[in-house]
């Protein structure tokens, strides 16, 4: 691995990504959705669920990539009571060759270059195939296609390279790439601190943000305009209320809470932009 080139990736990506995807803003339908929803996942398995939500996001995995939430079908049915299409979130990570979830070097699709000499390609494949696995599992338990937003949970609690931030970005790009190929809206859940630690603060101006860390609904409303971590619009803001995570709908949130299936590919330009950047840095995504 060429560490000097690898380390420059986030800095090189910043300006190019911003320029390429600034016009890829989410498409909003008439009659904007507002209110406060919930996000639930495996921690709520076998426990009482919240009251009927205004809208809901349901976790597909068990806290890490390549895992399944055993209660997804039940939680999805609960989420449907809102009358709006439930969104999904999947966990992300870049554990490197120490992972036990998959054989790190055996994943040669979609990037055949994965090898000990090209960790970026391996990280890209890991993220791409993690999204494919999550999407397939969601489809087996619920409805996962167009009209359902997907969020990538990017947090320091999972394994990431502390130095090779380019590999971390490649992993995230791989997940975005796969989900964009399914023509679903895609956004990222994180905080400015965690996004900075993991990606070096990569600026993806068209990428919807779900900002975490607010203490209550009042602060969550402020986060809508102050806590973008990727330079993209903050469309949801999270705070904790009792036993549950709440999701505050920011202005423009209709694009991710009630996306139109006919226009549920708002990040097509982001996909193309990321591919161009990765290829320009020597990572052929096919």
C-alpha positions as CSV (number, residue, x, y, z in Angstrom):
1,X,0.0,0.0,0.0
2,X,1.3,3.4,-0.9
3,X,0.6,5.3,2.3
4,X,1.7,8.8,1.1
5,X,-0.8,8.7,-1.8
6,X,-3.4,7.1,0.4
7,X,-3.2,9.7,3.0
8,X,-3.8,12.5,0.5
9,X,-7.1,11.0,-0.7
10,X,-9.5,13.0,1.6
11,X,-7.8,16.3,0.7
12,X,-7.9,15.6,-3.0
13,X,-11.5,14.4,-2.8
14,X,-12.8,17.5,-1.0
15,X,-13.0,20.0,-3.8
16,X,-13.8,17.6,-6.6
17,X,-16.7,15.9,-4.8
18,X,-18.2,19.1,-3.7
19,X,-18.1,20.4,-7.3
20,X,-19.5,17.2,-8.8
21,X,-22.5,16.7,-6.5
22,X,-23.5,20.1,-5.4
23,X,-26.4,20.0,-7.8
24,X,-27.6,16.6,-6.7
25,X,-29.9,17.8,-4.0
26,X,-32.8,15.6,-2.9
27,X,-36.1,15.9,-4.7
28,X,-38.9,17.1,-2.5
29,X,-42.6,16.2,-3.0
30,X,-45.4,18.6,-2.4
31,X,-46.9,18.5,1.0
32,X,-43.8,18.4,3.2
33,X,-43.7,15.9,6.1
34,X,-42.9,17.3,9.5
35,X,-42.9,16.0,13.1
36,X,-40.7,13.7,15.1
37,X,-40.3,10.0,14.3
38,X,-38.4,7.1,15.7
39,X,-35.5,4.9,14.7
40,X,-35.4,1.4,16.1
41,X,-33.4,-1.8,15.5
42,X,-32.0,-4.9,17.2
43,X,-31.8,-3.3,20.7
44,X,-35.7,-3.2,20.7
45,X,-36.0,-6.9,19.9
46,X,-38.6,-8.5,22.1
47,X,-39.4,-5.2,23.9
48,X,-42.4,-3.0,23.7
49,X,-42.2,-0.7,20.7
50,X,-43.1,3.0,20.7
51,X,-46.5,4.4,19.9
52,X,-47.5,4.8,16.3
53,X,-44.8,6.9,14.8
54,X,-45.0,10.0,12.6
55,X,-42.4,8.2,10.5
56,X,-39.8,5.6,11.2
57,X,-36.3,4.3,10.3
58,X,-35.6,0.7,11.0
59,X,-32.1,-0.9,11.3
60,X,-31.3,-3.8,9.1
61,X,-28.3,-5.2,10.9
62,X,-27.3,-6.3,14.4
63,X,-24.9,-3.4,15.0
64,X,-22.2,-4.3,12.4
65,X,-22.0,-4.9,8.6
66,X,-22.9,-8.4,7.4
67,X,-25.2,-9.0,10.3
68,X,-29.0,-9.3,10.4
69,X,-31.6,-7.7,12.8
70,X,-33.7,-10.7,13.7
71,X,-36.7,-8.5,14.4
72,X,-36.7,-6.5,11.2
73,X,-39.9,-8.0,9.9
74,X,-41.8,-7.2,13.1
75,X,-40.3,-3.7,13.4
76,X,-41.0,-3.0,9.8
77,X,-44.7,-3.8,10.3
78,X,-44.8,-1.5,13.3
79,X,-43.2,1.3,11.2
80,X,-45.8,0.9,8.4
81,X,-48.4,2.2,10.8
82,X,-47.2,5.7,10.1
83,X,-48.7,5.5,6.6
84,X,-45.3,6.5,5.2
85,X,-42.7,4.2,3.7
86,X,-40.3,3.1,6.4
87,X,-36.7,4.0,5.8
88,X,-33.8,1.7,6.6
89,X,-30.3,2.1,8.0
90,X,-27.3,-0.1,7.8
91,X,-24.1,-0.1,9.9
92,X,-20.8,0.6,8.2
93,X,-17.2,-0.1,9.0
94,X,-13.7,-0.7,7.5
95,X,-12.2,-3.4,9.6
96,X,-9.5,-4.5,7.2
97,X,-8.1,-8.0,6.8
98,X,-8.7,-8.8,10.5
99,X,-12.5,-9.0,9.9
100,X,-14.1,-12.3,10.7
101,X,-17.4,-11.5,8.8
102,X,-15.9,-12.2,5.4
103,X,-12.7,-13.2,3.7
104,X,-11.2,-9.8,3.1
105,X,-9.1,-10.7,0.2
106,X,-11.6,-13.1,-1.4
107,X,-14.0,-10.3,-2.4
108,X,-13.0,-9.5,-6.0
109,X,-16.2,-8.0,-7.1
110,X,-17.0,-5.4,-8.2
111,X,-13.3,-4.4,-7.9
112,X,-11.0,-7.2,-9.0
113,X,-7.9,-5.4,-7.8
114,X,-8.5,-6.3,-4.1
115,X,-5.2,-7.7,-2.8
116,X,-2.7,-7.0,0.0
117,X,-1.2,-4.4,-2.3
118,X,-4.5,-2.6,-2.9
119,X,-6.4,-2.2,0.4
120,X,-8.6,0.6,-1.1
121,X,-10.1,-1.8,-3.6
122,X,-10.8,-4.3,-0.7
123,X,-12.4,-1.6,1.4
124,X,-14.6,-0.5,-1.6
125,X,-15.7,-4.1,-2.1
126,X,-16.4,-4.6,1.6
127,X,-18.7,-1.6,1.6
128,X,-20.4,-2.4,-1.7
129,X,-21.1,-6.0,-0.7
130,X,-22.2,-5.1,2.8
131,X,-24.8,-2.9,1.3
132,X,-25.8,-5.6,-1.1
133,X,-26.2,-8.1,1.8
134,X,-28.2,-5.5,3.8
135,X,-30.5,-4.7,0.9
136,X,-31.1,-8.4,0.1
137,X,-31.9,-9.1,3.8
138,X,-34.3,-6.1,4.0
139,X,-36.0,-7.3,0.8
140,X,-36.5,-10.8,2.3
141,X,-38.1,-9.3,5.4
142,X,-39.9,-6.2,4.1
143,X,-40.1,-3.9,1.1
144,X,-36.6,-2.5,0.4
145,X,-36.9,-1.0,-3.1
146,X,-37.5,2.4,-4.6
147,X,-39.5,4.7,-2.4
148,X,-37.6,3.6,0.7
149,X,-34.6,5.7,1.9
150,X,-31.4,4.1,3.1
151,X,-29.1,5.6,5.7
152,X,-25.5,4.7,6.3
153,X,-24.6,4.7,9.9
154,X,-21.0,6.0,10.1
155,X,-19.8,5.9,13.7
156,X,-16.5,5.5,15.5
157,X,-18.0,2.6,17.5
158,X,-17.3,0.3,14.7
159,X,-13.8,-0.6,13.3
160,X,-12.2,2.0,11.0
161,X,-8.6,2.6,9.9
162,X,-7.2,5.4,12.2
163,X,-4.7,6.5,9.5
164,X,-5.8,5.3,6.1
165,X,-8.8,7.5,5.8
166,X,-8.9,6.9,2.0
167,X,-9.9,3.3,2.7
168,X,-12.6,4.4,5.0
169,X,-14.0,6.8,2.3
170,X,-13.7,3.9,-0.2
171,X,-15.8,1.7,2.0
172,X,-18.5,4.4,2.3
173,X,-18.4,5.0,-1.4
174,X,-18.9,1.3,-2.1
175,X,-22.1,1.3,-0.1
176,X,-23.4,4.4,-1.7
177,X,-22.5,2.9,-5.1
178,X,-24.5,-0.2,-4.5
179,X,-27.5,1.5,-3.1
180,X,-27.5,4.1,-5.8
181,X,-27.6,1.2,-8.3
182,X,-30.8,0.2,-6.7
183,X,-32.2,3.7,-7.3
184,X,-33.0,4.4,-3.7
185,X,-32.3,7.7,-1.9
186,X,-29.2,7.5,0.3
187,X,-28.0,9.5,3.2
188,X,-25.5,9.3,6.0
189,X,-25.9,9.3,9.8
190,X,-23.0,10.7,11.8
191,X,-21.6,13.7,13.7
192,X,-19.0,16.3,12.7
193,X,-16.5,14.7,15.0
194,X,-17.1,11.1,13.9
195,X,-17.2,12.0,10.2
196,X,-14.0,14.0,10.6
197,X,-12.2,11.1,12.4
198,X,-13.4,8.5,9.8
199,X,-13.2,10.4,6.5
200,X,-11.0,13.4,7.3
201,X,-14.1,15.6,6.9
202,X,-14.8,14.7,3.2
203,X,-17.3,17.2,1.8
204,X,-20.1,15.6,-0.2
205,X,-22.4,18.5,-0.8
206,X,-25.3,16.5,-2.3
207,X,-25.4,13.8,0.4
208,X,-28.3,14.1,2.9
209,X,-27.1,14.2,6.5
210,X,-28.8,12.8,9.6
211,X,-27.2,14.6,12.5
212,X,-26.8,12.8,15.8
213,X,-26.1,14.0,19.3
214,X,-28.9,16.5,20.2
215,X,-30.1,16.5,23.8
216,X,-33.7,17.2,23.1
217,X,-36.2,18.3,20.3
218,X,-35.3,22.0,20.8
219,X,-31.6,21.4,20.2
220,X,-32.4,19.0,17.4
221,X,-34.2,21.8,15.5
222,X,-31.1,23.9,15.8
223,X,-28.9,21.0,14.5
224,X,-30.9,21.2,11.3
225,X,-29.0,24.3,10.3
226,X,-25.7,23.9,12.3
227,X,-24.6,20.3,12.2
228,X,-23.9,19.3,8.6
229,X,-20.9,17.1,8.7
230,X,-20.4,16.5,4.9
231,X,-21.6,19.9,3.6
232,X,-24.9,18.2,2.6
233,X,-28.3,19.2,3.9
234,X,-29.3,18.1,7.4
235,X,-32.7,16.5,6.8
236,X,-33.0,14.5,10.1
237,X,-31.6,15.2,13.6
238,X,-31.5,12.7,16.3
239,X,-32.1,13.0,20.1
240,X,-32.8,10.4,22.8
241,X,-36.1,10.5,24.6
242,X,-36.6,7.8,27.3
243,X,-35.7,4.4,25.9
244,X,-35.9,5.5,22.3
245,X,-34.1,7.4,19.6
246,X,-36.1,10.1,18.1
247,X,-35.7,11.6,14.6
248,X,-36.6,15.2,14.1
249,X,-37.7,16.2,10.6
250,X,-35.8,19.2,9.4
251,X,-36.9,21.4,6.5
252,X,-36.7,19.4,3.3
253,X,-37.0,16.1,5.1
254,X,-39.9,15.0,2.9
255,X,-37.2,14.0,0.4
256,X,-36.1,11.1,2.7
257,X,-39.3,10.5,4.7
258,X,-41.7,10.2,1.8
259,X,-39.6,9.9,-1.4
260,X,-41.3,9.6,-4.7
261,X,-40.6,6.2,-6.3
262,X,-40.6,7.9,-9.7
263,X,-37.8,10.2,-8.7
264,X,-36.1,8.1,-6.0
265,X,-32.6,8.4,-7.6
266,X,-31.5,11.8,-6.3
267,X,-27.9,10.7,-5.9
268,X,-27.2,9.5,-9.4
269,X,-24.7,12.4,-9.9
270,X,-23.1,11.6,-6.5
271,X,-22.6,8.0,-7.7
272,X,-20.9,9.2,-10.9
273,X,-18.9,11.8,-9.0
274,X,-17.6,9.2,-6.5
275,X,-16.7,6.8,-9.3
276,X,-14.8,9.6,-11.1
277,X,-12.8,10.5,-8.0
278,X,-12.0,6.9,-7.1
279,X,-10.8,6.2,-10.7
280,X,-8.8,9.3,-10.7
281,X,-7.0,8.1,-7.5
282,X,-6.3,4.7,-9.1
283,X,-9.3,2.8,-7.8
284,X,-11.1,1.3,-10.7
285,X,-14.7,0.7,-9.7
286,X,-15.8,-1.0,-12.9
